[in-house]
Amino acid sequence: MLTLRDILVQRAINGAPIMDQITKKSGIAMTMGIIPANNATFHNWKMSGAVATPTVRPIGGAVVPSSINDVLQRTDLHEFSLFQQEDKKTVATLGGGKDQASANRFFESTYPQMLESMLQRIAKQLIYGTNTTFGDTSGLGFEGFHQFAAANSTNQLKEMDGATGARTTIFMVRWNPQFCSALFNEAILNGTSEIMSSTTPVFMPSTSNVTTHAKIPAWESWHTSDMGLMIASNVSVYAITQIDSDHIPTSAQIMTGLRGVKSEYDLANTKIYCSARGRDYIYGLNDANLISTAMDTTYNNRITTFNGVEIVVDENISDVETTALD
């Protein structure tokens, strides 16, 4: 399945691939499956349901009509915006001059940092959605993994009862172009538009004091990215929440999560997402099985996959989650 990384790895700044310049670990942003929205600003889809039941029809017999699901859904592409403002002295010094070309060079050089900021914001939205404590304080955007798992809590959520303020979460997600995918404008996927669009830098002195009318001489640019999230199946996301050092999931509980998202259907596109601390908890499950001899000089409990499913770290998953997510 196409991922955001597949698109970003193609672009370069001054000969260096953007992927090489993104420093903060955002495994979700890099591995999430993506598809083009079927409209410029939204995506229509149908919720997955129980499969239809065929019947054996005798000659002259009738068959009751059936449908997998007759409820259409719609997901909007939400605009993620970033306003960049730089002092003209900074632009002139690092851009090599005071003209438009120098400003263009400077803002182009900062594109990777702006893109990373955008990706971190998108990753946080995917995780925490409209939760105003751990997501965006405005509560805007689309719902995230936490909320989808909670909505199907009977089968897709395991709470470990760890201490509030010291908790983290491990997610299992099975990406699929029909049932679970991030949504972008088609122009991004066909290469005619950037994942993050940026306006041409303009010189726009900014008022710093409305009383004295003091101004800061500055160059400005706007960066935007339109994105949505479609989860059309109740078995695409599973969450083990409220994990702390005294409440660590067992191998059996992680396996339950993987079964919850039907990982065996598509191991390659199923991911286990966790923070670095959550990954360490998974590493610890291997300690009891380590065997060393007198000749061994190294210790290694590193696990990169769990029963064939890749373990992916995302630093946007908090280690201080609270009851605000319950």
C-alpha positions in Angstrom: 0.0 0.0 0.0 1.3 3.5 -0.9 2.6 5.4 2.2 3.5 9.1 2.8 7.1 8.1 3.0 6.9 6.8 -0.6 6.0 10.4 -1.7 8.4 12.3 0.6 11.5 10.2 -0.2 11.3 11.4 -3.8 11.8 15.1 -3.0 15.2 16.6 -2.2 16.4 20.0 -0.8 19.9 20.9 -2.1 20.5 17.3 -3.2 19.6 15.8 0.2 16.4 13.8 0.5 13.8 15.3 2.9 13.6 12.0 4.7 17.2 12.4 5.8 16.5 15.8 7.3 13.5 14.8 9.4 14.8 14.4 12.9 11.9 13.7 15.3 10.7 10.1 15.0 7.2 10.1 13.6 6.6 6.5 12.6 2.9 6.9 12.1 3.3 9.8 9.6 5.9 7.7 7.7 4.1 4.4 7.5 0.4 5.3 7.3 -1.4 4.1 4.2 -2.7 6.9 1.9 -5.2 7.0 -0.9 -6.6 9.9 -2.9 -9.9 11.4 -1.8 -12.6 10.9 -4.4 -13.5 14.6 -4.1 -11.2 17.7 -3.8 -12.3 18.5 -0.3 -13.9 15.4 1.0 -14.2 11.6 0.6 -17.4 9.5 0.3 -17.3 5.9 1.5 -19.4 3.1 2.8 -19.0 1.5 6.2 -17.8 -2.1 6.2 -20.3 -4.5 7.7 -21.1 -8.2 7.9 -20.8 -10.0 4.6 -24.0 -10.7 2.6 -25.5 -14.2 3.0 -26.0 -16.1 -0.3 -28.7 -18.7 -0.5 -29.5 -21.6 -2.7 -32.4 -20.7 -5.0 -34.7 -23.3 -6.4 -36.3 -22.9 -9.8 -39.0 -20.3 -9.5 -37.8 -19.3 -6.0 -37.2 -15.8 -4.8 -34.2 -14.3 -3.0 -34.3 -11.6 -0.4 -32.1 -8.7 -1.5 -29.1 -7.9 0.7 -26.4 -5.2 1.0 -23.2 -5.1 3.0 -24.1 -1.7 4.4 -26.4 0.9 3.0 -25.2 3.9 5.0 -22.9 6.3 3.1 -20.3 8.2 5.1 -18.3 11.3 4.4 -14.9 12.4 5.7 -13.8 16.0 5.1 -10.2 16.9 4.3 -9.1 19.3 7.0 -6.7 22.1 6.4 -3.5 22.0 8.6 -1.9 25.4 8.5 1.5 26.8 9.5 2.3 30.5 9.3 6.1 31.2 9.0 7.5 34.6 9.7 11.2 35.5 9.6 13.0 38.7 10.4 14.4 40.3 7.3 17.9 40.4 8.8 17.8 36.6 9.2 16.6 36.2 5.6 19.3 38.6 4.2 22.1 36.9 6.2 21.2 33.3 5.5 19.6 33.8 2.1 22.5 35.8 0.7 20.8 39.1 0.0 17.8 41.4 0.4 15.9 40.6 -2.8 13.1 38.2 -3.6 15.4 35.5 -4.9 17.3 35.6 -1.6 14.1 35.2 0.3 13.0 32.3 -1.9 16.3 30.6 -1.2 16.0 31.0 2.5 12.5 29.8 2.7 13.3 26.8 0.5 16.1 25.9 2.9 13.7 25.9 5.8 11.1 23.7 4.0 12.2 20.5 5.7 11.8 21.9 9.2 8.4 23.3 8.3 7.4 20.0 6.8 8.6 18.1 9.9 6.4 20.4 12.0 3.5 19.7 9.8 4.0 15.9 9.9 4.3 16.0 13.7 0.9 17.8 13.9 -0.7 15.3 11.5 0.7 12.4 13.5 -0.8 13.9 16.7 -4.1 14.3 15.0 -4.0 10.6 13.9 -3.3 9.6 17.5 -5.4 11.9 19.6 -8.0 13.3 17.2 -10.2 16.0 18.6 -9.2 15.4 22.3 -8.6 18.9 23.6 -6.0 17.8 26.2 -3.6 15.7 24.0 -4.8 16.7 20.5 -5.4 20.2 19.3 -6.8 22.5 22.0 -9.4 23.7 19.6 -10.9 20.2 19.3 -11.0 20.6 15.5 -10.0 18.1 12.8 -10.9 14.4 12.6 -11.1 11.8 15.3 -8.0 9.7 16.0 -7.0 6.2 17.0 -7.8 6.7 20.6 -11.4 7.7 19.8 -12.0 5.0 17.2 -10.8 2.3 19.7 -12.9 3.8 22.5 -16.0 3.8 20.2 -15.5 0.0 19.8 -14.3 -0.6 23.3 -16.0 -3.9 23.8 -13.7 -5.6 21.3 -11.0 -3.1 20.4 -9.8 -1.6 23.7 -7.8 -3.0 26.6 -7.3 -0.8 29.6 -4.3 -1.7 31.9 -5.3 0.7 34.8 -1.9 2.4 35.0 -1.5 5.6 37.0 -2.9 8.7 35.4 -0.2 11.1 34.3 2.3 8.3 33.8 0.5 6.2 31.1 1.1 5.4 27.5 -0.7 3.5 24.8 0.2 0.8 22.2 -1.8 0.8 19.1 -2.3 -2.0 16.5 -3.5 -0.6 13.1 -4.1 -2.5 9.9 -4.0 -0.1 6.9 -6.1 -0.9 3.9 -7.1 1.3 0.9 -10.7 0.3 1.3 -11.2 0.3 5.1 -8.4 2.3 6.9 -6.4 5.0 5.2 -5.3 8.6 5.4 -6.8 10.8 2.7 -5.1 13.4 0.6 -6.0 15.4 -2.5 -5.4 13.3 -5.7 -3.0 16.0 -7.0 -0.5 15.1 -4.2 -0.5 11.4 -5.1 -0.1 12.0 -8.9 2.8 14.4 -8.3 1.2 17.6 -9.5 1.1 19.1 -6.0 3.2 19.1 -2.8 2.2 17.3 0.4 2.6 20.7 2.0 1.9 23.7 -0.2 3.7 26.9 0.5 3.0 30.4 -0.7 5.8 32.6 -2.2 7.5 34.6 0.5 6.4 38.2 0.7 7.9 41.1 2.6 5.2 42.1 5.1 6.2 44.2 8.2 4.3 43.0 11.2 2.8 45.3 13.8 4.2 44.3 17.2 2.5 47.0 19.3 -1.0 48.3 18.4 -0.6 51.3 20.7 2.7 52.6 19.4 2.3 51.0 15.9 5.8 49.5 16.2 6.6 47.1 13.4 8.9 44.2 12.8 10.4 44.0 9.2 9.6 40.4 8.2 9.1 38.0 5.4 6.1 35.7 5.5 4.9 32.4 4.0 1.9 30.2 4.6 2.2 26.4 4.6 -0.9 24.2 4.3 -1.8 20.5 3.9 -5.2 19.1 3.5 -5.8 15.6 5.0 -8.5 13.3 6.4 -8.7 9.9 7.9 -11.1 7.1 6.8 -11.7 4.2 9.1 -14.5 2.2 7.5 -14.1 -1.0 9.6 -14.5 -1.8 13.2 -11.5 -4.1 13.1 -8.8 -1.7 11.8 -7.7 -0.1 15.1 -7.0 -1.7 18.5 -5.6 0.1 21.5 -3.9 -1.1 24.8 -4.2 2.0 27.0 -3.2 3.0 30.5 0.2 1.3 30.3 2.8 2.1 32.9 5.8 0.4 34.4 3.6 -1.6 36.8 0.9 -2.4 34.2 2.7 -3.8 31.1 0.7 -5.8 28.6 1.6 -9.5 28.2 2.5 -11.2 25.0 -1.0 -12.8 25.1 -2.6 -9.3 25.3 -0.6 -8.0 22.4 -1.6 -11.1 20.4 -5.2 -10.3 21.3 -4.7 -6.8 19.9 -3.3 -8.2 16.7 -6.2 -10.6 16.3 -8.5 -7.7 17.0 -7.3 -6.0 13.8 -7.0 -9.2 11.8 -3.3 -8.8 11.3 -3.0 -12.2 9.7 -4.9 -10.8 6.7 -2.1 -8.4 5.8 1.1 -8.5 8.0 2.9 -6.0 5.7 0.4 -3.2 6.2 -0.3 -3.9 9.9 1.7 -1.9 12.4 2.3 -1.8 16.1 2.6 1.9 17.1 4.1 2.9 20.4 6.3 5.5 22.1 10.0 4.7 22.8 8.9 3.8 26.4 6.2 1.6 25.0 8.7 -0.1 22.8 11.0 -0.7 25.8 8.0 -2.4 27.6 7.7 -4.7 24.6 11.5 -5.4 24.6 11.1 -6.4 28.2 8.8 -9.2 27.3 11.8 -10.9 25.7 14.0 -10.8 28.9 12.7 -14.0 30.3 13.6 -15.8 27.1 17.2 -14.6 26.8 19.8 -17.2 27.4 23.5 -16.3 27.7 26.6 -18.4 28.1 30.1 -17.6 29.5 31.2 -16.8 26.0 28.6 -14.1 25.4 29.8 -10.5 25.6 26.7 -8.6 24.3 23.2 -8.2 25.6 20.3 -7.7 23.1 16.6 -7.9 23.7 15.7 -5.8 20.7 12.5 -6.8 18.9 11.7 -5.3 15.6 8.6 -7.3 14.8 6.0 -9.1 16.9 4.7 -12.2 15.2 5.5 -10.7 11.8 4.1 -7.2 12.6 6.5 -4.3 12.5 6.9 -2.3 15.7 7.1 1.4 14.9 8.0 4.2 17.3 6.2 7.5 17.2 7.4 10.2 19.7 4.0 11.9 19.4 2.5 9.1 21.5 2.6 10.6 25.0 4.1 8.8 28.1 2.1 11.1 30.4 -1.5 10.3 29.3 -4.2 10.9 31.8 -7.9 10.2 32.4 -8.7 12.9 29.9 -8.5 10.0 27.3 -10.7 7.6 29.2 
